[in-house]
Amino acid sequence: MSAALPTSGREWHLVARPHGWPKAEDFALREAPVAAPGEGRVLVRNLHFSVDPYMRGRMNDVKSYTPPFKLDHPMDGGAVGEVIASNAEGFAVGDHVLHGLGWREYAQVPAEHAVKVDASLAPLSAYLGVLGMTGLTAYAGLFEVASFKEGDAVFVSGAAGAVGSQVGQMAKIKGASRVIGSAGSEEKVQLLVEEYGFDAAFNYHDGPVAEQLRAAAPDGIDVYFDNVGGEHLEAAISSLNLHGRVTVCGMIAQYNATEPTPGPRNLALVIGKRLRIQGMLVSDHAALQPQFVQDVAGWLASGELKYRETFVEGIENGFDAFLGLLRGENTGKMIVSLA
């Protein structure tokens, strides 16, 4: 045990279920007592926590693949921090760990849910993004779910985000014939082409997605990695070649909708083109983790894979960071930094 432990810390609670766009009054930042870790647990001072689009779904009281956040309880999510007290074998004060109890300053984490990470291999924040859940999502979604093969033309929506930017670069590294991305601003479009090496990119605010995609991929596409849904999915179905594959990873365009959202109007094309459309959850692909870390660490070291992070400083700005993420204000991984 270490000497002087903090007696309290702040944590974000969900206090009401948002209807449509989340509002500040749906959340509360509360002070909570901090205790020494129980048997088999470590006390972690969080240095960074992750805000992710999937968290919006957990704010609704609906049955889903991951349980909804409880009202008047701390929310959770990916976090990385420093062990400040340990009551668990194999963990020492000063170790850095990745765990699932974000949205708070201090977390009491069961040892079996903490993974040691090496700050000398990559900045700690990278374990929440490029070397973490978002990176594995990109890797598994492209290579396993979409069955990517050399020579495929790939279209990625939300391409400047944490997942999309990795998908496009991984496809290029593995020999895609063409990689096209869509994003929501001119700056992001420029970033995709100039820094991430996409062959083409467009701003979806500039006109119909189907027209812009056809112009960017005149020979069609073989893989569509969907982070957005809606108009993007419809456009991709039109542009997909025979035996095209779609990985449906997210549908951020409709997360805050209060009315039912229309599906693609051209689904009949799935038949003649023999398309495969498959949803994915990263939790199904844990077996890929060792291969993923090995490949991605190599690509980072060689400079083939680049990544961006958007940091929001201070736990008090956690809600604003989440809202900013839903509005697309981030480039790459959105992270709340408590360091």
Order of alpha helices (4+ residues) and beta strands (2+ residues): beta-beta-beta-alpha-beta-beta-beta-beta-alpha-beta-alpha-beta-alpha-beta-alpha-beta-alpha-beta-alpha-beta-alpha-beta-alpha-beta
